Amino acid sequence: MPDATTIDALIRCRAATYADKPVVIDSDGRLSYAGLDTSSWELAAVLVQAGVGKGTRVGLIMPNSAAWVRTAIAVTRIGAVLVPLSTLLTPPELRAQLRAAAVQFLIGVEEFRGHRYFDGLPDERSVDLPALQQVWPTGCLAAAAAGPGPVRVLDAMTESVTPSDQLVVMFTSGSSGPPKGVLHSHGSALGAVASGLTARCIDSDTRLYLPMPFFWVGGFGGGVLSALLAGATLITEEVPKPETTLSLLESERVTLFRGWPDQAQALARHSGTTDLSALRPGSLEALLPPKLRAEPGARANLFGMTESFGPYCGYAADTDLPEKAWGSCGQPFEGMEVRIVDLETGAPVPTGMIGMIQLRGPHILRGICGRTREETFTVDGYYPTGDLGRLDEDGFLYYHGRSDDMFKVSGATVYPGEVEKALRAIDAVTAASVTSVPDGGRFRVGAAVSGDGLTVDWLREQARSLLSVFKVPTVWLLVEHPDAIPHGPTGKVDKLRLREMLAAGLHTASTSVNHQRRERK
């Protein structure tokens, strides 16, 4: 695979090699590598004529489609900085992210799934959004034509872009707190994606279906840039639904399905006579025939974050881990340094001990909007992730949840991630989220769980066989569907809202018990 350390160099190289091959297929058609090169070049000329240049922050808000990919490539190949924005954002959230990333031009659909994005945005610079210069509905931009001047300067503009130039501001957030605008360069993002292609089983023969929105790093890096780097074909749709997704998987002979396990399980329940024989190992196993599935825990769960531009740790998705490393996230990819430090002192801990994960290397973030380098990195250049983990003697990483989620029960430490992993291993459980629930001056373990035919008594009994007694949830919330577990705009579980829901259930149960006691009196 030739080195390609900027988006423009990557597009030129792939168009020359895979000219007529589809790079993106959506419900409206398909876009070839040569077509992406030509159409993004034409769109880039329109952007230049409108005042977009190297370093200009350009927001993009639209659902997954070939048009999303074309627009993102047009923006980034001339050195402008892409700011993907979630189609789930409310108007106040959108304004906050436009302000945080200092977006100067906004491109997007006016409405999607009941969300109207441009209503209330100023037509010109305002005190609230001082950087915003222009808002372009996608239809208006598509109809525009560039003059000869911008076309002539495009070569010079693309040649001026270097691997160290900013590529993208990706918004992320933890289970609580405001979103962070994470900065990545062309070199850091493409390097991060390239380092994980083998573990994700993506090559030039891959026909990849990935349901994750392109405005998340899992969609942009794991989908769009992965396909471009590998010379693969990406299949996508605006709104995944079992019937349309299964039709795409069959008709497009999808070979690799990556995404959310609960979606794969839902599709498996609806698959019926759908021909999924093209799917190969490395896909989510619910859609694979039993003979191609691994034993529970035998395959690594790729582990990463927006700050590392996706997975930084893993193992070949179609290959069993060494047996003693089952349950791990695999090993750090080439170019990534991982160390585990004490939460209080910041000193490295011995092998096998749990501490905070810190990262260093050429593929990590370049910075965070509104934060200084001193606020973002340690003095020796590591990024404190806030995640808890441990490394064994062979360098396999085990995840133990978030440092801001851990809590004490009767003096013993509970890691919600560990409890969630155990609950998800129980048959019939499709999703589980765990957090602390305040109860007077102490904490209790609370869990929201979805699945078929579950009861609290049965879940409690199963959990006791997998967890120490103090880790077994004592506050339960059974939900019909994983979507009932609250999520924030970046897709992560909103632990604050979850804690409120569990606390409300605890209060109701306590009230009921007290009422029964009064009745008996």
N, C-alpha and C positions, 0 to 999 in steps of 0.2 A: 504494500500500500504506500504510494508516494506521500511524502510529508506534505501536509497542507495546514499551515498555521494561521491562516486568515480565511474568512468566509469567501472572499472573492477568489482566492487561489483554489479553494476547495471546489467551488462551483465550476470554474473553468476546467479543472482537472477531470471532474466527474462527467461533465458534459462531453468532453473529448473522448472519454472511455466508454460511456454508457448512453450515447446520444438518444436513441429511440426507446430506451428502457423506461418504464414508468417509475418515477420517484415517489409520487403521491397519488393515491386513488381515493376518491371520496364518492358520495352518493350521486354527485352530478357529473362525474367523469374522471379523467386521469390526466396527469401532467408528467411529461417526460423530462429526463435530465436536460436535454437540449432546450425543451420548451421552458423549463425553469430558468435556465441561463438567459434566454432571449427575453422572456416576459419580465423577469426581475430587473434586467438591464434597462428595459423601456420604462418601467415604473421608477427606477432609480433616477432616470433623467427628469421625470416629472417632479420628483421630490427635490432635486437640485434646483430646478427652475423656481420652485416655490420657496426656496431659502434654506433647505436642509443641507447641512454640510458635515464635515468631520467633527465628531463630538456633540452634535445636536441630539438632545434627548427626544425620542419619538415613542409615544405610547401607542399600544395596539390592543384593542379590545374587540374580539370577535370569536365565534366558536371554531372548533377544529375544522379545517378545510384546506384544500389546495391553495385557496386565496390567502389564508393565514400564512402558509409557508412562503408563497411568492412575495408577500409584503414584508415579512421578516427578513428574507434574503435581500430584497431591494434596499432596505434600511441599512443593514449591517455591512453589505459589501462596499458601500461608499464611506464607511467609517462612522456613520451615525450610531447612536447608542439605542438599542431596542429596549423598551420597557413593556413587557407583556403584562396585561392587566386581566384580572379574573372577571369572567362574565357573571359571577355570583355577587359582585360587589353592589352594595347599596349606594345611593348618591353620596352620603357623607363619607363612606369608606373610599369611594372613587376619588373624591376631592382630596382626601387625606393622602392618598398614594400619589396623585398627580403633584401635590405640593412637596411631599417628601423626596420624590425623585426629580423635582424641578423639570417636569415634562414641558417641552416647548411646542410640540405638535402632537395632536391626538388623532389617530386614525381608528375608525371602528364602525360597527353596525349601530344603527340608532336604537334598535330594540331586539331583544332575544329572550324568549321564554318569560315574557312579562316584565322584564327589566328594561327601562328606558335610561340610556346612559348620558345623553347630551342635554336632557332637560335641566335647566338651571345653570348650565355652564356659561361663563361669560363669553361674549363675542370677541373680546379683546382683553389685554392684560388688566388684571384687577388686583386689589389689595390682597384678596384671598388666594389667588393663583397668579402671582406676579410673573412667573416664567412662561405661562401658557400664551402662545401667540395665535394659534389657529386650530380649529377643529374641522376634520374632514370626514364626512360620511363616506363609506367605501364606494358607493355609487358615483359620487362626484369625482373622487380621485381616479376611478377606473375610466371615466369619460375624458379626463384631461389628456392633453398631448404636449409633449415637450418640444421646444424649439431647437434649432441646430446648435446653439451655444452650449447648453448643458450636455448634449451628446458628445461634443468634442472634448469636454473637460473630464468626462467620466474616467477615462483611462488614467489620467494624472491623479484623480482622486483615489481610485482603487489602489494604485501603486504606492500611494502615501501611507496606506494602512499597514501597521506593523503588528506582530503578535502581542505586543505589550499594550496596545490601544484597547480602550474599553469596548466591550461587545454588548453587554446586557446588564440591566438592573432587574434581578429576579426578586420578587417579594416572597417572604416567608414569615412565618410566625410560629411560636411555640404553642403550648396548650393554653397560654394566657398572654396578655400583653399586646401592644400594638405591633403591626407587621414591620419587618425590617427590609429595607432595600439593599440587597446583596449585590455587590459589583464583581463582575468577572470580565477578564480580558479575552480576546480571541484565542491567545495561546493557552490560558488556564482552562477555558471551557472545552476547546477541542482536544486538549491533552487529557483532560479528565475523562471525556467520553471515549477516546481511543483506548485508554488504559483498561476499560471495562468491557470492550466489545467481545473479547473471547469468552469471558465469564458469562456474558449474556447470550452467547451462542448466536451472534449476529454476524453474517458474512454476506457476500454479494449474491448468494442464492436465496437469501432470506426474504420471505414475504411476511412482514411484521404487522400484526394488528395490536395496537396499544390504545386502550380507552382513555388514558389519562389526558386531561386537557393540555394543550400546547402552552398555556400560560403558566404551567407549573414546570419545574425543572425535570420532573419525570416524563413529561410530554415533549418538551423542547429538546432536552439533552438525550433522554432515553428513547425518544421517538424520532424527531426531525433530524437532529444532528447525528444520531446513530446510523440512521438510514443513509444519510449523505456520506459519512465517512466510510461506511462499508460498501457503498454502491448497491444497497438493498432497496426494496420497495416497501413503502409505508401505506397501510390501509387504514382509513379513519372515517369517522362520521360525526355529524354535529351533536346528535343526541343518541347515545347507545340505548337500544331496546332489544330485548331477547330475540324478537322475530327478525329485525333488520340486521342485527349483529350476526346471528347464525347464518342468515342468507349471504352476508359478505364473506364469512369464514369459508362457506362452501363454494360459492361462485368464484372467489378470487384465489382459491386453493392456498389459504393462509397456512404457513408452516410454523409460525411462532406466535403464541399468544402470551403476552406479558401484561400484568396489570394487577387488579385486586382479586384476591382469592374468593371473596364473597360473590363477585360478579361471575367468576368462572363456575362456581357452584350453582348459581341461579341459571346460567346458560345450560349447564349439564342437565338440570331438571326439565328444561324446555326443549332439549335437542331432538328428541324423538328419532326420526329417520334421517336427520341431517348428516351428510357425509363430511366427517371431520378427519378423514384418514390422512390428509396432508400434514396435519399437525405432528410435530416431532418433539422428542424429549427436550426439555428446557422450557416448554410451555407450562402454564399452570396445570397441575395434574388432574384437577377435576374434569378436564375436557379430554384427557388421554385415556385410552383403554387400560384396564388393570395391569396388563402385562408390561406396560411402559412406565408404570408408576414406581416411585421409590418408597422405601419404608419410611414411616414418620421420623423426621429429624435427620435423615441421611443426606439431604441436600441443603446447601447453605442458603440462607436468606440474604440476598444482596443488601448491604447496609450503607447508607449515605445520608446526605443532607444537601440543602440548597447551597450552603457555604462550601461544600466540596464539589459542587455541580453534579450532584447525583452520587451513585455508589462509589465509595473509595475502598471497599472491602468486599470480598466475595470469593467464589469458587465456581468452576464450570457448572452451569445450571443443569447440564445433562449428565453429571458425574457425581457419584457418591463421595462424600467426604471420607477421610480416614475415620474408622469407627470411633476412635477415642476423641475425635473432634465433632461428633454429631451434636447438633444443637447450636453450633457456633455460626457466626456470620462469615466464615472463611478467613482469608488472610488479606492484609492490605495490598492494594494494587501497586504496581511499579510506580515510583515517583511520590509515594505518600508515606510520610513518617508518622507513626502513631505512638504516643506514649500515654501512660496512665499515671495520674498524679493524685496525691492526697487532697481532699476537698478543702481542708483548712490551711495547710502549709504550702501547697503547690509543688511539693517535692515528689519525684517519681517513687512509686510504690513497688514492692517486690513482685515478681512474676506470680500470677494467680490471684492477686489481691484486687478487690474492686475499688475503683476510683474514677475520677473524671477523665474522659477521653480528650486529649489534645492532638491537634493535627498541624503538620507543617509540610510544605512541599510546593512544587510549581503549579499544582492544580487547585489549590485552595483559593478562596475569595481574595480579591484585591482590596476590599474594604467594605464598609457599610455606610450608606447615606447618613450624613449628620453625625458621624462618629469619627474621632481622630484615630490614627494608627495606634496610639498608646492605649486608647480605650478598647481597641479591637483585638490586639495581639499581646502576647507576653513579650518580655524584653528580648528573649531569644527567638522570637518569630513564630511561636506556636499559637494556634487559634483554640481557645477553650470552648469546646462544643456544648458543655452543659449536660452531655450524655454520660451515663455511667457504664463502665465496662471493665473487663479484665482480659489480659493476654495470657495464654498458656505458654509453656516452654517451647512450643513449636511455632509460636506467632499467630495462632488462631484467636480471633477476637470474639468475645461473648458479650452481648448487650444486656444491660441490667436496668434499663429505664432512664428517666431523666433525674438529674440531681435535684431539681426543684420540685419533683413529685415524691421523692422518698419521704417516709415519715416513720415515726416510732409507735409501736403497739406494745404496751407493757414493757417498755425499755428495749425491745428488739426492733431492728430495722426492717421495714417492708419496702421492697422495690416493686412498684405497680407493674412494671414491664414483665417481671418474673411471674407474677400472679396471672397477668393477661395471657402469657404464653401457655401456662398450665391449663387455664380455662378453655383456650382455643383448641387444645389437644383433646378435649372431651368430645365424644361422638355426639352429633346433632347440634353442636354449638357452631354458629356461623360467624359470630362477632362477639367480642368481649372488651370492655374498657373498664379500668380499675382506677380508683382514686381514694384519697382519704376523706372521711366524713367526720367533721367535728361533732363531738357528743360531750357536752359539758367541758371539762378540762382535759379530755383525752381524744384520741382519734380511733375511729373504727375503719375497717377495710370495707369499701363499698364497690360493688360491681354491677354494671349494666350489661346484660347478656341477651342475645337474640338466638333463635333456633327453633326447631320444630318439636313440639310436644314436651317442652321443658317444664319442670317444676322446681321450686326452690329447694325442697327437701332432697330431691334427686341430685341436683347440682352440688349441694353442700356435701352430700355423701361422696360424690365423685372427686370433689376438690380435696377432701380429707385424705384421699388415697394418693394425691399428687403433691400436697403442700404440707409444710409444718403447720400445726394447729393455729398459731398466731397469724399466719398468712391467709387463712381461709376467710373469705368474705362473710361478714355478719350482717351487712345491709345489701339487699338484692333488689334489682329492678329488671324485670323481664319485659322485653320489647319485641314486637312482632317482626320488625325489620331493622337491619343495621342503620338505615337512614334515620331512625328514631333516636339514635345516640347523637347528641348535638355535635356539630362540626363548625369550625370557623371558616372564613372565606378561602383559606389556603388548603382546606380539606383535612386538617388535623383535628382530632377530637378536642373540643372546647372543654377543658377540665373544670373551669369555673362553673359553667352552666351544668355540667354533669354533676358536680358536687352539690349544686343547689337542688337538682332533681332528686338525688339520693337522700339529701338531708330532709327534703320535704316528705319523702317516703318514710324516713326514720321517724319524723315528728308525727306523721299520721299513725304509724304503728304504735308509737309510745302513747299517743292519746287514746287509741283503741284499748290498749292494755290497761291504762289507768281507769277508763270508763268501766271495763269489765270488773276491775277490782272493787270499784264503788258499788257496782250492781250486786256483787257477792256480799258486800257488807249490808 
